[in-house]
């Protein structure tokens, strides 16, 4: 599947998500399941060519189960006994698809959910994003990935949400290719090392007041998007997340499509909304919250 086809697939799923959101008819609800189903459908469509209706109870059960699975992302694969030279086995293929489904569901839906939570807590940021969407896209035109460059503030909000959440605080391990001395310690060849992504994303020497939500840190003096070398939510180097492109596309298209269709409101005062992860470990999982949608 080409890049354009993948974009159209995400756009179609975003429209399905908007329809499901419309069915809430302005009543408060927890968006967690619907967001996870949307991101699951994107991965299912890419891997097996199928999408499932949100009302499907079996699909709901699978998506809920996916949220509780800790992925063994660094487990080495053994070779099949009957074919010792085969590098890619049936088991490898099956588990790769499962990892794509679970990792793509848990990580992307959690990031979208946290972004919506931030927009509830900071309504002035939400309004500024919607003003930019209206000014640059106009009414009735669905967002596309090509619009990202025209939406610098929106892009900054998405980057800042990822930075603040630090969804994967510790990256997957690497092994030293040679014996190395580091701060007086000798680390033998083959030693496993883990990149501490959370410490980089929250480094006060790079990001002033790192615990504050401030999208403007990703904008220059002229309001254009500004890259930050320390922005590494997908890790770095040869073991960078293989799904980075897909995740970034989903995050951008889902959030912009939602904000183009709805204004987000919280049943409780914005100041009462907490941002601290509900669970911290392999992942920083955002807290659940209630959301009310007002059509625009």
C-alpha positions in Angstrom: 0.0 0.0 0.0 1.4 3.4 -1.0 1.6 6.5 1.1 -1.4 8.1 -0.6 -3.5 5.0 -0.1 -2.5 4.9 3.6 -3.5 8.5 4.1 -6.9 7.9 2.5 -7.4 4.9 4.7 -6.7 7.0 7.9 -9.0 9.8 6.6 -11.8 7.3 6.0 -11.4 5.9 9.5 -11.4 9.5 10.9 -14.7 10.1 9.3 -16.1 6.9 10.8 -14.8 8.1 14.2 -16.6 11.4 13.8 -19.8 9.6 13.0 -19.5 7.5 16.2 -18.8 10.7 18.1 -21.9 12.3 16.7 -24.0 9.4 18.0 -23.1 10.5 21.6 -25.5 13.5 21.0 -23.7 15.8 23.3 -23.7 13.5 26.3 -20.5 13.0 28.3 -18.6 9.8 27.5 -15.2 8.2 27.8 -13.5 8.3 24.4 -10.9 5.6 25.2 -12.6 2.7 23.5 -13.7 4.5 20.3 -10.2 5.9 19.8 -8.6 2.5 20.3 -11.0 1.0 17.9 -10.2 3.7 15.3 -6.4 3.1 15.6 -6.9 -0.7 15.6 -8.9 -0.4 12.4 -6.2 1.5 10.7 -3.6 -1.2 11.5 -6.1 -4.0 10.7 -6.8 -2.4 7.3 -3.1 -2.1 6.6 -2.2 -5.7 7.6 -5.2 -7.9 6.8 -7.3 -5.6 4.6 -10.3 -5.6 7.1 -12.0 -3.0 9.3 -14.5 -3.8 12.0 -17.6 -1.9 13.0 -17.3 -0.2 16.4 -20.5 -1.9 17.5 -18.9 -5.4 17.1 -18.7 -6.8 20.6 -15.9 -9.2 19.8 -13.9 -6.4 18.3 -14.5 -4.3 21.4 -13.3 -7.2 23.6 -10.1 -7.6 21.5 -9.3 -3.9 21.7 -9.9 -3.8 25.4 -7.5 -6.8 25.8 -4.9 -5.0 23.7 -4.8 -2.2 26.2 -3.6 -4.6 28.9 -0.8 -6.3 27.1 2.8 -5.5 27.8 4.8 -6.1 24.6 8.0 -8.1 24.6 9.4 -5.7 22.0 13.0 -6.8 22.4 12.6 -10.6 22.4 14.9 -12.4 20.0 13.3 -14.8 17.6 14.5 -18.4 17.3 14.8 -20.2 14.0 12.5 -23.0 12.9 14.0 -26.4 13.6 12.9 -27.8 10.2 14.5 -24.9 8.3 17.5 -23.5 10.2 18.4 -21.0 7.4 15.0 -19.3 7.3 15.2 -15.8 8.6 11.4 -15.1 8.5 9.1 -17.8 9.8 5.3 -18.2 9.9 5.5 -17.6 13.7 7.5 -14.5 13.1 4.9 -13.2 10.6 2.0 -13.9 13.0 3.7 -12.2 16.0 4.7 -9.2 13.8 1.1 -8.7 12.9 0.0 -9.0 16.5 2.7 -6.5 17.7 1.6 -4.1 15.0 -2.0 -4.4 16.1 -1.3 -4.0 19.8 1.5 -1.5 19.6 -0.3 0.6 17.0 -3.5 0.6 19.1 -2.1 1.2 22.6 0.5 3.9 21.7 -1.4 6.0 19.1 -4.8 5.9 20.8 -3.2 6.8 24.1 -1.4 9.8 22.5 -4.6 11.0 20.8 -6.5 10.6 24.1 -3.9 12.6 26.0 -4.0 15.3 23.3 -7.7 15.6 23.7 -7.3 15.8 27.5 -4.8 18.7 27.1 -7.3 20.5 24.8 -10.0 20.1 27.4 -7.7 21.5 30.2 -6.5 24.3 28.0 -9.5 25.6 26.0 -7.6 28.6 24.8 -5.2 26.2 23.0 -8.1 24.4 21.5 -9.6 27.6 20.2 -6.3 28.7 18.6 -6.0 25.3 16.8 -9.5 25.6 15.5 -9.0 29.1 14.3 -5.9 27.9 12.4 -7.9 25.0 10.9 -10.7 27.4 9.8 -8.3 29.9 8.4 -6.1 27.5 6.4 -8.6 24.8 5.4 -11.9 26.6 5.2 -15.2 24.9 5.8 -15.9 21.4 4.4 -12.4 20.3 3.3 -11.0 17.3 5.2 -7.4 17.7 6.5 -4.6 16.0 4.6 -1.0 15.3 5.5 0.0 18.0 3.0 -1.7 20.5 5.3 0.8 20.0 8.1 3.2 22.6 6.9 0.3 25.1 6.7 -0.7 24.4 10.3 2.4 25.2 12.4 0.5 25.8 15.6 -1.5 22.6 15.3 1.8 20.7 14.6 3.4 22.4 17.7 0.4 21.3 19.9 0.8 17.7 18.7 4.5 17.7 19.3 4.1 19.2 22.8 1.5 16.6 23.7 3.9 13.8 22.8 6.8 15.5 24.7 4.8 16.0 27.8 3.3 12.5 27.9 6.6 10.8 27.1 4.5 7.7 26.3 7.5 5.3 26.2 9.9 6.7 28.9 12.5 4.0 28.3 13.3 3.0 24.7 14.1 -0.5 23.6 17.5 -1.9 24.4 20.7 -1.7 22.2 23.9 -3.7 22.6 27.4 -2.1 22.6 29.3 -3.1 19.5 32.6 -2.6 21.3 33.9 -2.1 24.9 33.3 1.5 25.9 34.4 3.7 28.9 31.6 5.9 30.2 32.0 8.2 33.2 34.7 6.1 34.7 33.0 2.8 34.1 34.1 0.1 31.6 31.1 -1.4 29.7 32.1 -4.6 27.8 31.1 -5.3 24.3 27.5 -6.7 24.2 26.3 -4.8 27.2 22.6 -3.9 26.9 21.9 -0.2 27.2 18.5 1.6 27.3 17.9 5.1 26.0 16.0 7.1 28.7 13.7 9.0 26.3 11.7 10.5 29.2 14.7 12.2 30.7 15.5 13.8 27.3 11.9 14.9 26.7 11.7 16.5 30.1 15.3 17.8 30.3 15.1 21.4 31.7 18.3 22.3 30.0 16.5 21.8 26.6 12.8 22.4 27.4 12.3 25.3 29.9 9.8 24.3 32.6 9.4 20.9 31.1 6.4 19.9 33.2 4.4 22.8 31.7 2.3 22.4 28.5 3.6 25.0 26.2 3.2 24.5 22.4 5.0 27.7 21.7 8.3 26.1 22.5 8.0 24.4 19.0 7.5 27.7 17.2 10.0 30.3 16.2 9.6 34.1 16.5 7.7 34.2 13.2 5.3 31.5 14.2 6.8 28.9 12.0 7.2 25.3 13.3 10.7 24.8 14.9 12.2 21.4 15.2 13.9 20.4 18.4 16.7 17.9 18.3 15.7 16.5 21.8 12.2 15.6 20.6 12.7 11.9 20.5 9.4 10.2 21.4 10.0 7.5 18.8 13.6 6.8 20.0 16.6 7.3 17.6 19.1 5.5 15.5 18.8 2.1 13.9 16.1 1.0 16.5 13.9 4.0 16.0 10.2 3.0 16.0 9.3 1.5 12.7 5.7 2.8 13.0 6.8 6.5 13.4 5.4 7.6 10.1 2.1 5.8 10.5 1.7 7.1 14.1 2.4 10.7 13.2 0.0 10.5 10.3 -2.8 9.0 12.5 -2.2 11.6 15.3 -2.4 14.5 12.9 -5.4 13.3 10.8 -7.5 12.0 13.7 -7.0 15.1 15.9 -7.5 17.7 13.2 -10.6 15.9 11.9 -12.1 15.8 15.4 -11.4 19.4 16.0 -12.8 20.4 12.6 -16.0 18.7 13.5 -16.4 19.4 17.2 -15.6 21.7 20.1 -14.4 19.7 23.1 -16.0 20.4 26.5 -15.4 18.9 29.9 -18.3 18.1 32.3 -16.0 19.2 35.1 -14.0 22.5 35.4 -10.8 22.4 33.3 -8.7 23.1 36.3 -9.9 19.8 37.9 -8.6 17.7 35.1 -5.4 15.8 36.0 -2.6 15.2 33.6 -0.4 12.7 35.5 -0.3 9.2 33.9 -2.7 6.7 35.5 -0.1 4.0 35.0 3.7 4.5 34.6 6.0 1.7 33.6 6.8 0.4 30.1 4.2 3.0 29.0 2.9 6.2 30.6 -0.8 5.6 30.2 -3.0 8.8 30.4 -5.8 9.0 32.8 -9.4 8.4 31.7 -11.8 11.3 31.5 -15.3 12.3 30.3 -15.7 14.3 27.1 -18.7 16.2 25.7 -18.8 17.2 22.1 -20.5 20.2 20.5 -20.8 20.2 16.7 -19.2 23.1 15.0 
